[in-house]
Amino acid sequence: MTTTDTGAPSTPAPAGHPRPQDDLFRAVNGDWLESARIAPDRSVAGVFVDLRDDAEAAVRAICERAAAGGGSGAEERLVGDLYASFVDEDAVEAAGTAPLADALARVVAVEDVEGFWRLLGQLDREGSGGLVGLSVDTDLGDPDRYLPYLGQGGLGLPDEAYYREKQHAEVLAAYGPHVTAMLRLAGVEEPERHAEEVLALETELAGAHWDRVRRRDVQQMYNLVDRAGLEALAPGLAWDAWLEGLGAPASLLDEVVVAQPSFVEALGGLVVADRLPAWRAWLTWRVVHAAAPYLPAAFVEESFAFYGRRLSGTEQMRERWKRGVALVEGGVGEAVGQVYVREHFPPDAKAQVQLLVDRLVEAYAQEISGLSWMTQETRDRALEKLRLFTPKVGYPDRWKSYDGLEVDRADLLGNVRRVSAHETDRELAKVGRPVDRDEWFMTPQTVNAYFNPGMNEIVFPAAILQPPFFDPAAGDPANYGAIGAVIGHEIGHGFDDQGSRFDGRGQLRDWWTEEDRTAFDALTQRLVAQYDVLEPEQTPGRTVSGALTVGENIGDLGGLGIALVALRLAQAADGRDTTTDDVRAALTSWATAWRSVARPEERLRRLATDPHSPEEFRCNQVARNLDEFHTAFATGPGDGMWMEPADRVRIW
């Protein structure tokens, strides 16, 4: 395979914009960046938002048709009734705070620690507890079975950092008054005192939380214990009462993975009898906070003022139909997905994307086989893992069932609680059953993709398989630079700092030689150092966390690099050479995919909590590390995008 230069070595940028050699992101997206406007009800604008808006409009049509009686099936009735219950604003206003009464009365009735845990379990099942995170997933040590996982929880702010870092002081100062305002709306007596107790408790909980960087260590997070081991962490916690409230058997916690053992230990000293008044205040807040989107406008507006405007800088609340679509998506998403796929995903698109996946896997195999820093022993195991990858494209082969879920058009908050309970019951019932490898963890109408290390699978929902990511009518360079890089990114997660700890079966085990792991860690630390000094244009004085974003950065770097290899393979298979213009077109497609602007508040939130780097660096820093970019655009010392060859990082 050869690369032929058919153009000038230096590509001029549009007037008034930098050259690609100085800033690929702004050279490609300059006109768009100058004219981009963030919708008042959004905190971000960009390609992903555009695609999500398209998917949202498609789902709206499905929901409104179903609500008007346009579907005869049981699942279409679920969709229609759930959506109708949300968009009937008059009924919500007429109900007032009555839907809160039962849950708040149950909180007031808590008399002891055991009663607290029992009610917490009930609220967890209904979607409004959350002191301890409970999930069910494949056992990282034995991926052929399910286990329950327990993790830290209990916070009303996005992350523990908001309770301790000066940069979030204004948000923290506004949080207490927000809690007070919400509790006052709910008719809670002494709302200021309750809010003070909530903030004090959450601050203590935050002090016991692991930060996001520490939580990237999957080996530290995999702590398998039996029931005796769980109780030894915090002898005073009433697990049986909690399970009773959840409606789960006592045997559920016979074996459990405790993600952050020190958090559970801390709970043992916090959930004690003499602090029950504070915990009742906290439960009251959790009930009101979880219910707020489904209560009268005063609740919705106050919640938006803090979580939307204060936290993300969003100017305007989303229209009610959009929030109704979000409820349906979260509650019965696959019921909608079946219709969405029929109407918006051409049958031949699945086969075309599958071919792209095959090319990307082939390219990874070629590159892994030639790695100079990895020994043959580890290369063979990496190739075996690659061979065992399971790609899923478009939509599930078997749809999720919603049998037994009851929805009442006249009971919005009740619907939300029943949907949560139905999903909780479904998840807990997995324990002890065979692993369902057909299950999807995103709906087809989701604009995203994911890698699941426990199942060694890469998943690409239908909604992301749209222009500009994927266009059957576009040429190979455009598709490989966009969706090809996305596919490569997800495959790359199987070999990043976390995914590389899992073998081809999805088992957490060390399949690397010590020598190769040391070499890999050295490469990743070089990448961490690169990103640690990057300062986004929109947030001067703040830098990216290379440690927090390293996994996604590895995915981006491998994704684009391997996509360019796959492009050459695809064109060679068609008897064509890959020209310099082809590479430039692919890199332009890559840059276009990352065009985005965000509000300052949202940028700050993402820098603190998001494992992805800002889009300008997802574009530019990745390109700077690739020889193909420098060759295609003939960069040299003095160019803004130039990086000395010795400083470039290429892992896969």
LINVENNOR-V145338 format. One record per run of one state. SS is the DSSP state (H for helix, E for strand, - for the rest). FROM is the first residue (numbers start at 0). TO is the last residue. Records with the same first field share a line. If there is no record, write none. Layout:
SS = FROM-TO ; FROM-TO
This chain:
- = 0-1 ; 4-22 ; 35-42 ; 67-72 ; 87-87 ; 95-96 ; 108-111 ; 126-130 ; 139-140 ; 152-158 ; 163-164 ; 185-189 ; 208-212 ; 216-216 ; 221-222 ; 233-237 ; 246-248 ; 253-253 ; 258-259 ; 270-271 ; 294-295 ; 312-318 ; 344-345 ; 369-374 ; 387-388 ; 394-410 ; 428-447 ; 452-455 ; 464-474 ; 493-497 ; 502-506 ; 508-512 ; 532-533 ; 535-541 ; 543-544 ; 573-576 ; 593-594 ; 598-598 ; 609-613 ; 624-625 ; 633-643 ; 647-651
E = 2-3 ; 43-45 ; 131-138 ; 141-151 ; 223-225 ; 254-257 ; 389-393 ; 448-451 ; 456-460 ; 501-501 ; 507-507 ; 534-534 ; 542-542 ; 577-578 ; 595-597
H = 23-34 ; 46-66 ; 73-86 ; 88-94 ; 97-107 ; 112-125 ; 159-162 ; 165-184 ; 190-207 ; 213-215 ; 217-220 ; 226-232 ; 238-245 ; 249-252 ; 260-269 ; 272-293 ; 296-311 ; 319-343 ; 346-368 ; 375-386 ; 411-427 ; 461-463 ; 475-492 ; 498-500 ; 513-531 ; 545-572 ; 579-592 ; 599-608 ; 614-623 ; 626-632 ; 644-646
